[in-house]
Each structure stands twice: as structure tokens, then as C-alpha cells.
């Protein structure tokens, strides 16, 4: 399984974060409109990701702890040629846990992807993914993520422990 170090926070000032991320990245950001369909699975998280721009869809399984500090995420990705049929199959076999729709701007700096996300129904967030090679040390990746959040001006009080789908489900009242 591939792995990275992730950390996420609410973005108090997206424009300021965008300017700081642009200073850290040698290239213009990649911009995507994404829709993630999450399914209930016995462990980890499973999502089908679709893009509005024609980028091929993918099925992603990942496992990580729910904590506010930088954490390791282990993941597997697979391309999906027919996302509608895949969703129909998964929704039949599993419970659809939720749907997350967002606009994502991705800035690349070294081995780190800076995501500036505007999530429908939740607001603005910043997320880092420090991509680790097979022999890379997780603690070094965690330190790198902390240092980059400092450069971006992200405060510890804004850190988020869980996935967007979990935040959306927290906001939904239980069915009666």
C-alpha cells in the first residue's frame, strides 16, 4: 500500500492561504471539481472519486487514524472506466455513507501536495499530503507537515481530525 502523511484544518482565510501556497509552489495550481461517494466498509474508508473535467474516475481505499495531528494514511487507488456502473454496484452491495462535493486547488511543493478545498455544505479547508517513498520515515514526514502548516500560517485550533464525509454526517440530524 502507498502511504502519505496527512493533516487538515479549517481555512480561516482562503485567499491568504492561496497566496502563501503560491509562494511555496513553483507551478500554478491544478484545479478540480470532485465528487466523492463514500461507502460503509468494515475498516478504513472506501470512496469512488469522480471529476467534472473528464479526468478518469478512481476507487480509493484508505486507512488512517482520526486525530488532529499529522498522521500516516495508507491507501490504494484503482482507475474506474465506468463510474456510474461502479457506483450502482457499490451502492447495491454496501451502504452509501455520504457524498462529498468540492472544488480543490492543488499546489505542489517538493513531495507535498497542498490542497485548498471549498467543500459544499462545510466551507473552506487546507489539507497537506506529504507523499512518502517506501523507506521514508513517517516522523520526518510529520515534521515536514507541521513546518509547512507553520509557513502557511495555519493555527492548531483550526485542525480537523476526521474526513469531510464525517463532518457532513455530524451536521446531519439522525433519521427518525
Biotite code that builds the C-alpha atoms (Angstrom):
import biotite.structure as struc

atoms = struc.array([
    struc.Atom([0.000, 0.000, 0.000], chain_id="A", res_id=1, res_name="UNK", atom_name="CA", element="C"),
    struc.Atom([1.144, 3.531, -0.749], chain_id="A", res_id=2, res_name="UNK", atom_name="CA", element="C"),
    struc.Atom([1.312, 5.961, 2.150], chain_id="A", res_id=3, res_name="UNK", atom_name="CA", element="C"),
    struc.Atom([1.497, 9.632, 2.935], chain_id="A", res_id=4, res_name="UNK", atom_name="CA", element="C"),
    struc.Atom([1.267, 11.927, 5.916], chain_id="A", res_id=5, res_name="UNK", atom_name="CA", element="C"),
    struc.Atom([-1.936, 13.950, 6.127], chain_id="A", res_id=6, res_name="UNK", atom_name="CA", element="C"),
    struc.Atom([-3.093, 16.912, 8.154], chain_id="A", res_id=7, res_name="UNK", atom_name="CA", element="C"),
    struc.Atom([-6.224, 19.006, 7.670], chain_id="A", res_id=8, res_name="UNK", atom_name="CA", element="C"),
    struc.Atom([-7.554, 22.291, 9.066], chain_id="A", res_id=9, res_name="UNK", atom_name="CA", element="C"),
    struc.Atom([-10.385, 24.720, 8.557], chain_id="A", res_id=10, res_name="UNK", atom_name="CA", element="C"),
    struc.Atom([-9.228, 27.621, 6.398], chain_id="A", res_id=11, res_name="UNK", atom_name="CA", element="C"),
    struc.Atom([-9.980, 30.903, 8.140], chain_id="A", res_id=12, res_name="UNK", atom_name="CA", element="C"),
    struc.Atom([-8.730, 32.993, 5.201], chain_id="A", res_id=13, res_name="UNK", atom_name="CA", element="C"),
    struc.Atom([-8.628, 31.045, 1.932], chain_id="A", res_id=14, res_name="UNK", atom_name="CA", element="C"),
    struc.Atom([-7.244, 33.949, -0.102], chain_id="A", res_id=15, res_name="UNK", atom_name="CA", element="C"),
    struc.Atom([-4.311, 34.368, 2.287], chain_id="A", res_id=16, res_name="UNK", atom_name="CA", element="C"),
    struc.Atom([-3.635, 30.617, 2.168], chain_id="A", res_id=17, res_name="UNK", atom_name="CA", element="C"),
    struc.Atom([-3.814, 30.705, -1.633], chain_id="A", res_id=18, res_name="UNK", atom_name="CA", element="C"),
    struc.Atom([-1.208, 33.480, -1.767], chain_id="A", res_id=19, res_name="UNK", atom_name="CA", element="C"),
    struc.Atom([1.123, 31.655, 0.648], chain_id="A", res_id=20, res_name="UNK", atom_name="CA", element="C"),
    struc.Atom([0.717, 28.338, -1.192], chain_id="A", res_id=21, res_name="UNK", atom_name="CA", element="C"),
    struc.Atom([1.512, 30.081, -4.491], chain_id="A", res_id=22, res_name="UNK", atom_name="CA", element="C"),
    struc.Atom([4.735, 31.443, -2.965], chain_id="A", res_id=23, res_name="UNK", atom_name="CA", element="C"),
    struc.Atom([5.756, 27.908, -1.937], chain_id="A", res_id=24, res_name="UNK", atom_name="CA", element="C"),
    struc.Atom([4.873, 26.220, -5.230], chain_id="A", res_id=25, res_name="UNK", atom_name="CA", element="C"),
    struc.Atom([6.936, 26.673, -8.395], chain_id="A", res_id=26, res_name="UNK", atom_name="CA", element="C"),
    struc.Atom([3.899, 25.972, -10.621], chain_id="A", res_id=27, res_name="UNK", atom_name="CA", element="C"),
    struc.Atom([0.329, 27.172, -10.997], chain_id="A", res_id=28, res_name="UNK", atom_name="CA", element="C"),
    struc.Atom([-2.226, 25.108, -9.069], chain_id="A", res_id=29, res_name="UNK", atom_name="CA", element="C"),
    struc.Atom([-4.206, 22.261, -10.545], chain_id="A", res_id=30, res_name="UNK", atom_name="CA", element="C"),
    struc.Atom([-7.937, 22.914, -10.110], chain_id="A", res_id=31, res_name="UNK", atom_name="CA", element="C"),
    struc.Atom([-10.524, 20.145, -9.891], chain_id="A", res_id=32, res_name="UNK", atom_name="CA", element="C"),
    struc.Atom([-14.209, 19.838, -9.136], chain_id="A", res_id=33, res_name="UNK", atom_name="CA", element="C"),
    struc.Atom([-14.602, 16.460, -7.419], chain_id="A", res_id=34, res_name="UNK", atom_name="CA", element="C"),
    struc.Atom([-17.381, 14.318, -6.093], chain_id="A", res_id=35, res_name="UNK", atom_name="CA", element="C"),
    struc.Atom([-16.545, 11.517, -3.649], chain_id="A", res_id=36, res_name="UNK", atom_name="CA", element="C"),
    struc.Atom([-19.077, 8.772, -2.921], chain_id="A", res_id=37, res_name="UNK", atom_name="CA", element="C"),
    struc.Atom([-18.219, 7.107, 0.416], chain_id="A", res_id=38, res_name="UNK", atom_name="CA", element="C"),
    struc.Atom([-19.365, 3.588, 1.275], chain_id="A", res_id=39, res_name="UNK", atom_name="CA", element="C"),
    struc.Atom([-19.605, 1.839, 4.638], chain_id="A", res_id=40, res_name="UNK", atom_name="CA", element="C"),
    struc.Atom([-16.891, -0.791, 4.945], chain_id="A", res_id=41, res_name="UNK", atom_name="CA", element="C"),
    struc.Atom([-15.739, -2.832, 7.959], chain_id="A", res_id=42, res_name="UNK", atom_name="CA", element="C"),
    struc.Atom([-12.458, -0.934, 8.268], chain_id="A", res_id=43, res_name="UNK", atom_name="CA", element="C"),
    struc.Atom([-10.929, 2.160, 6.734], chain_id="A", res_id=44, res_name="UNK", atom_name="CA", element="C"),
    struc.Atom([-12.747, 4.268, 4.156], chain_id="A", res_id=45, res_name="UNK", atom_name="CA", element="C"),
    struc.Atom([-13.773, 3.461, 0.590], chain_id="A", res_id=46, res_name="UNK", atom_name="CA", element="C"),
    struc.Atom([-14.684, 6.164, -1.895], chain_id="A", res_id=47, res_name="UNK", atom_name="CA", element="C"),
    struc.Atom([-15.406, 6.485, -5.579], chain_id="A", res_id=48, res_name="UNK", atom_name="CA", element="C"),
    struc.Atom([-13.977, 9.785, -6.851], chain_id="A", res_id=49, res_name="UNK", atom_name="CA", element="C"),
    struc.Atom([-15.355, 11.440, -9.962], chain_id="A", res_id=50, res_name="UNK", atom_name="CA", element="C"),
    struc.Atom([-14.103, 14.608, -11.649], chain_id="A", res_id=51, res_name="UNK", atom_name="CA", element="C"),
    struc.Atom([-16.137, 17.183, -13.582], chain_id="A", res_id=52, res_name="UNK", atom_name="CA", element="C"),
    struc.Atom([-13.359, 17.828, -16.132], chain_id="A", res_id=53, res_name="UNK", atom_name="CA", element="C"),
    struc.Atom([-13.199, 14.356, -17.671], chain_id="A", res_id=54, res_name="UNK", atom_name="CA", element="C"),
    struc.Atom([-10.258, 13.159, -15.559], chain_id="A", res_id=55, res_name="UNK", atom_name="CA", element="C"),
    struc.Atom([-10.720, 9.389, -15.142], chain_id="A", res_id=56, res_name="UNK", atom_name="CA", element="C"),
    struc.Atom([-12.603, 8.339, -12.003], chain_id="A", res_id=57, res_name="UNK", atom_name="CA", element="C"),
    struc.Atom([-10.889, 6.229, -9.352], chain_id="A", res_id=58, res_name="UNK", atom_name="CA", element="C"),
    struc.Atom([-11.771, 3.941, -6.492], chain_id="A", res_id=59, res_name="UNK", atom_name="CA", element="C"),
    struc.Atom([-9.755, 4.737, -3.360], chain_id="A", res_id=60, res_name="UNK", atom_name="CA", element="C"),
    struc.Atom([-9.457, 2.720, -0.166], chain_id="A", res_id=61, res_name="UNK", atom_name="CA", element="C"),
    struc.Atom([-7.548, 4.249, 2.739], chain_id="A", res_id=62, res_name="UNK", atom_name="CA", element="C"),
    struc.Atom([-6.867, 3.735, 6.413], chain_id="A", res_id=63, res_name="UNK", atom_name="CA", element="C"),
    struc.Atom([-5.702, 6.361, 8.869], chain_id="A", res_id=64, res_name="UNK", atom_name="CA", element="C"),
    struc.Atom([-6.265, 7.393, 12.462], chain_id="A", res_id=65, res_name="UNK", atom_name="CA", element="C"),
    struc.Atom([-8.774, 10.140, 13.203], chain_id="A", res_id=66, res_name="UNK", atom_name="CA", element="C"),
    struc.Atom([-6.597, 12.666, 15.025], chain_id="A", res_id=67, res_name="UNK", atom_name="CA", element="C"),
    struc.Atom([-5.768, 16.328, 14.580], chain_id="A", res_id=68, res_name="UNK", atom_name="CA", element="C"),
    struc.Atom([-2.003, 15.882, 14.343], chain_id="A", res_id=69, res_name="UNK", atom_name="CA", element="C"),
    struc.Atom([-0.176, 14.771, 11.184], chain_id="A", res_id=70, res_name="UNK", atom_name="CA", element="C"),
    struc.Atom([-0.895, 11.075, 10.652], chain_id="A", res_id=71, res_name="UNK", atom_name="CA", element="C"),
    struc.Atom([0.034, 8.289, 8.286], chain_id="A", res_id=72, res_name="UNK", atom_name="CA", element="C"),
    struc.Atom([-2.541, 7.329, 5.686], chain_id="A", res_id=73, res_name="UNK", atom_name="CA", element="C"),
    struc.Atom([-2.220, 4.020, 3.837], chain_id="A", res_id=74, res_name="UNK", atom_name="CA", element="C"),
    struc.Atom([-4.080, 3.908, 0.544], chain_id="A", res_id=75, res_name="UNK", atom_name="CA", element="C"),
    struc.Atom([-4.745, 2.023, -2.667], chain_id="A", res_id=76, res_name="UNK", atom_name="CA", element="C"),
    struc.Atom([-6.140, 3.615, -5.814], chain_id="A", res_id=77, res_name="UNK", atom_name="CA", element="C"),
    struc.Atom([-7.613, 1.976, -8.905], chain_id="A", res_id=78, res_name="UNK", atom_name="CA", element="C"),
    struc.Atom([-8.847, 3.620, -12.110], chain_id="A", res_id=79, res_name="UNK", atom_name="CA", element="C"),
    struc.Atom([-12.550, 3.229, -12.891], chain_id="A", res_id=80, res_name="UNK", atom_name="CA", element="C"),
    struc.Atom([-13.695, 3.286, -16.525], chain_id="A", res_id=81, res_name="UNK", atom_name="CA", element="C"),
    struc.Atom([-17.437, 3.294, -15.821], chain_id="A", res_id=82, res_name="UNK", atom_name="CA", element="C"),
    struc.Atom([-18.064, 5.269, -12.599], chain_id="A", res_id=83, res_name="UNK", atom_name="CA", element="C"),
    struc.Atom([-21.866, 5.180, -12.908], chain_id="A", res_id=84, res_name="UNK", atom_name="CA", element="C"),
    struc.Atom([-21.896, 1.367, -13.089], chain_id="A", res_id=85, res_name="UNK", atom_name="CA", element="C"),
    struc.Atom([-19.318, 1.132, -10.300], chain_id="A", res_id=86, res_name="UNK", atom_name="CA", element="C"),
    struc.Atom([-21.412, 3.378, -8.053], chain_id="A", res_id=87, res_name="UNK", atom_name="CA", element="C"),
    struc.Atom([-24.541, 1.335, -8.814], chain_id="A", res_id=88, res_name="UNK", atom_name="CA", element="C"),
    struc.Atom([-22.689, -1.856, -7.911], chain_id="A", res_id=89, res_name="UNK", atom_name="CA", element="C"),
    struc.Atom([-21.173, -0.460, -4.701], chain_id="A", res_id=90, res_name="UNK", atom_name="CA", element="C"),
    struc.Atom([-24.435, 1.193, -3.627], chain_id="A", res_id=91, res_name="UNK", atom_name="CA", element="C"),
    struc.Atom([-26.207, -2.161, -4.103], chain_id="A", res_id=92, res_name="UNK", atom_name="CA", element="C"),
    struc.Atom([-23.610, -4.146, -2.145], chain_id="A", res_id=93, res_name="UNK", atom_name="CA", element="C"),
    struc.Atom([-22.783, -1.535, 0.507], chain_id="A", res_id=94, res_name="UNK", atom_name="CA", element="C"),
    struc.Atom([-24.470, 1.383, 2.229], chain_id="A", res_id=95, res_name="UNK", atom_name="CA", element="C"),
    struc.Atom([-23.608, 4.776, 0.749], chain_id="A", res_id=96, res_name="UNK", atom_name="CA", element="C"),
    struc.Atom([-22.264, 6.691, 3.728], chain_id="A", res_id=97, res_name="UNK", atom_name="CA", element="C"),
    struc.Atom([-22.284, 10.105, 2.114], chain_id="A", res_id=98, res_name="UNK", atom_name="CA", element="C"),
    struc.Atom([-21.311, 12.245, -0.846], chain_id="A", res_id=99, res_name="UNK", atom_name="CA", element="C"),
    struc.Atom([-18.679, 14.983, -0.659], chain_id="A", res_id=100, res_name="UNK", atom_name="CA", element="C"),
    struc.Atom([-18.567, 17.584, -3.418], chain_id="A", res_id=101, res_name="UNK", atom_name="CA", element="C"),
    struc.Atom([-15.700, 20.043, -3.504], chain_id="A", res_id=102, res_name="UNK", atom_name="CA", element="C"),
    struc.Atom([-13.524, 22.321, -5.548], chain_id="A", res_id=103, res_name="UNK", atom_name="CA", element="C"),
    struc.Atom([-9.870, 21.518, -4.925], chain_id="A", res_id=104, res_name="UNK", atom_name="CA", element="C"),
    struc.Atom([-6.831, 23.599, -5.794], chain_id="A", res_id=105, res_name="UNK", atom_name="CA", element="C"),
    struc.Atom([-3.616, 21.576, -5.600], chain_id="A", res_id=106, res_name="UNK", atom_name="CA", element="C"),
    struc.Atom([-0.250, 23.266, -5.132], chain_id="A", res_id=107, res_name="UNK", atom_name="CA", element="C"),
    struc.Atom([2.876, 21.106, -5.321], chain_id="A", res_id=108, res_name="UNK", atom_name="CA", element="C"),
    struc.Atom([5.918, 21.881, -3.212], chain_id="A", res_id=109, res_name="UNK", atom_name="CA", element="C"),
    struc.Atom([8.615, 19.225, -3.039], chain_id="A", res_id=110, res_name="UNK", atom_name="CA", element="C"),
    struc.Atom([6.952, 15.938, -2.116], chain_id="A", res_id=111, res_name="UNK", atom_name="CA", element="C"),
    struc.Atom([3.960, 17.679, -0.560], chain_id="A", res_id=112, res_name="UNK", atom_name="CA", element="C"),
    struc.Atom([0.570, 18.393, -2.094], chain_id="A", res_id=113, res_name="UNK", atom_name="CA", element="C"),
    struc.Atom([-1.202, 21.423, -0.616], chain_id="A", res_id=114, res_name="UNK", atom_name="CA", element="C"),
    struc.Atom([-4.971, 21.109, -1.107], chain_id="A", res_id=115, res_name="UNK", atom_name="CA", element="C"),
    struc.Atom([-7.149, 24.183, -0.750], chain_id="A", res_id=116, res_name="UNK", atom_name="CA", element="C"),
    struc.Atom([-10.682, 22.817, -0.647], chain_id="A", res_id=117, res_name="UNK", atom_name="CA", element="C"),
    struc.Atom([-14.048, 24.513, -0.826], chain_id="A", res_id=118, res_name="UNK", atom_name="CA", element="C"),
    struc.Atom([-16.410, 21.768, 0.356], chain_id="A", res_id=119, res_name="UNK", atom_name="CA", element="C"),
    struc.Atom([-20.121, 22.071, -0.385], chain_id="A", res_id=120, res_name="UNK", atom_name="CA", element="C"),
    struc.Atom([-22.024, 22.326, 2.889], chain_id="A", res_id=121, res_name="UNK", atom_name="CA", element="C"),
    struc.Atom([-18.873, 22.669, 5.041], chain_id="A", res_id=122, res_name="UNK", atom_name="CA", element="C"),
    struc.Atom([-16.775, 25.621, 3.892], chain_id="A", res_id=123, res_name="UNK", atom_name="CA", element="C"),
    struc.Atom([-13.060, 26.076, 3.284], chain_id="A", res_id=124, res_name="UNK", atom_name="CA", element="C"),
    struc.Atom([-10.205, 23.795, 4.321], chain_id="A", res_id=125, res_name="UNK", atom_name="CA", element="C"),
    struc.Atom([-6.497, 23.280, 3.805], chain_id="A", res_id=126, res_name="UNK", atom_name="CA", element="C"),
    struc.Atom([-5.052, 19.782, 3.704], chain_id="A", res_id=127, res_name="UNK", atom_name="CA", element="C"),
    struc.Atom([-1.499, 18.573, 3.252], chain_id="A", res_id=128, res_name="UNK", atom_name="CA", element="C"),
    struc.Atom([-0.346, 15.243, 1.875], chain_id="A", res_id=129, res_name="UNK", atom_name="CA", element="C"),
    struc.Atom([3.362, 14.550, 2.295], chain_id="A", res_id=130, res_name="UNK", atom_name="CA", element="C"),
    struc.Atom([3.995, 11.668, -0.109], chain_id="A", res_id=131, res_name="UNK", atom_name="CA", element="C"),
    struc.Atom([6.313, 9.040, 1.373], chain_id="A", res_id=132, res_name="UNK", atom_name="CA", element="C"),
    struc.Atom([8.514, 6.638, -0.541], chain_id="A", res_id=133, res_name="UNK", atom_name="CA", element="C"),
    struc.Atom([8.771, 3.062, 0.704], chain_id="A", res_id=134, res_name="UNK", atom_name="CA", element="C"),
    struc.Atom([11.732, 3.725, 3.011], chain_id="A", res_id=135, res_name="UNK", atom_name="CA", element="C"),
    struc.Atom([10.848, 7.279, 4.099], chain_id="A", res_id=136, res_name="UNK", atom_name="CA", element="C"),
    struc.Atom([10.468, 7.882, 7.822], chain_id="A", res_id=137, res_name="UNK", atom_name="CA", element="C"),
    struc.Atom([6.945, 8.824, 8.944], chain_id="A", res_id=138, res_name="UNK", atom_name="CA", element="C"),
    struc.Atom([8.216, 11.100, 11.729], chain_id="A", res_id=139, res_name="UNK", atom_name="CA", element="C"),
    struc.Atom([10.192, 13.157, 9.201], chain_id="A", res_id=140, res_name="UNK", atom_name="CA", element="C"),
    struc.Atom([7.041, 13.470, 7.069], chain_id="A", res_id=141, res_name="UNK", atom_name="CA", element="C"),
    struc.Atom([5.052, 14.564, 10.123], chain_id="A", res_id=142, res_name="UNK", atom_name="CA", element="C"),
    struc.Atom([7.672, 17.209, 10.951], chain_id="A", res_id=143, res_name="UNK", atom_name="CA", element="C"),
    struc.Atom([7.570, 18.390, 7.346], chain_id="A", res_id=144, res_name="UNK", atom_name="CA", element="C"),
    struc.Atom([3.779, 18.740, 7.502], chain_id="A", res_id=145, res_name="UNK", atom_name="CA", element="C"),
    struc.Atom([3.943, 20.723, 10.756], chain_id="A", res_id=146, res_name="UNK", atom_name="CA", element="C"),
    struc.Atom([6.612, 23.047, 9.337], chain_id="A", res_id=147, res_name="UNK", atom_name="CA", element="C"),
    struc.Atom([4.585, 23.651, 6.180], chain_id="A", res_id=148, res_name="UNK", atom_name="CA", element="C"),
    struc.Atom([1.427, 24.422, 8.176], chain_id="A", res_id=149, res_name="UNK", atom_name="CA", element="C"),
    struc.Atom([3.518, 26.959, 10.127], chain_id="A", res_id=150, res_name="UNK", atom_name="CA", element="C"),
    struc.Atom([4.665, 28.569, 6.847], chain_id="A", res_id=151, res_name="UNK", atom_name="CA", element="C"),
    struc.Atom([1.065, 28.715, 5.681], chain_id="A", res_id=152, res_name="UNK", atom_name="CA", element="C"),
    struc.Atom([0.000, 30.314, 8.970], chain_id="A", res_id=153, res_name="UNK", atom_name="CA", element="C"),
    struc.Atom([-2.429, 27.545, 9.966], chain_id="A", res_id=154, res_name="UNK", atom_name="CA", element="C"),
    struc.Atom([-3.287, 27.555, 13.675], chain_id="A", res_id=155, res_name="UNK", atom_name="CA", element="C"),
    struc.Atom([-3.574, 24.413, 15.803], chain_id="A", res_id=156, res_name="UNK", atom_name="CA", element="C"),
    struc.Atom([-7.041, 25.492, 16.927], chain_id="A", res_id=157, res_name="UNK", atom_name="CA", element="C"),
    struc.Atom([-8.244, 25.005, 13.321], chain_id="A", res_id=158, res_name="UNK", atom_name="CA", element="C"),
    struc.Atom([-7.060, 21.387, 12.955], chain_id="A", res_id=159, res_name="UNK", atom_name="CA", element="C"),
    struc.Atom([-9.628, 18.770, 11.927], chain_id="A", res_id=160, res_name="UNK", atom_name="CA", element="C"),
    struc.Atom([-9.361, 15.096, 12.900], chain_id="A", res_id=161, res_name="UNK", atom_name="CA", element="C"),
    struc.Atom([-11.833, 13.435, 10.537], chain_id="A", res_id=162, res_name="UNK", atom_name="CA", element="C"),
    struc.Atom([-12.772, 13.124, 6.861], chain_id="A", res_id=163, res_name="UNK", atom_name="CA", element="C"),
    struc.Atom([-15.148, 15.552, 5.173], chain_id="A", res_id=164, res_name="UNK", atom_name="CA", element="C"),
    struc.Atom([-17.833, 12.858, 4.989], chain_id="A", res_id=165, res_name="UNK", atom_name="CA", element="C"),
    struc.Atom([-17.653, 12.508, 8.780], chain_id="A", res_id=166, res_name="UNK", atom_name="CA", element="C"),
    struc.Atom([-18.081, 16.267, 9.222], chain_id="A", res_id=167, res_name="UNK", atom_name="CA", element="C"),
    struc.Atom([-21.075, 16.257, 6.890], chain_id="A", res_id=168, res_name="UNK", atom_name="CA", element="C"),
    struc.Atom([-22.621, 13.336, 8.765], chain_id="A", res_id=169, res_name="UNK", atom_name="CA", element="C"),
    struc.Atom([-22.093, 15.138, 12.103], chain_id="A", res_id=170, res_name="UNK", atom_name="CA", element="C"),
    struc.Atom([-24.164, 18.003, 10.749], chain_id="A", res_id=171, res_name="UNK", atom_name="CA", element="C"),
    struc.Atom([-26.995, 15.690, 9.622], chain_id="A", res_id=172, res_name="UNK", atom_name="CA", element="C"),
    struc.Atom([-29.605, 15.011, 12.285], chain_id="A", res_id=173, res_name="UNK", atom_name="CA", element="C"),
    struc.Atom([-30.279, 11.321, 12.899], chain_id="A", res_id=174, res_name="UNK", atom_name="CA", element="C"),
    struc.Atom([-33.182, 9.855, 10.935], chain_id="A", res_id=175, res_name="UNK", atom_name="CA", element="C"),
    struc.Atom([-36.355, 9.272, 12.939], chain_id="A", res_id=176, res_name="UNK", atom_name="CA", element="C"),
])
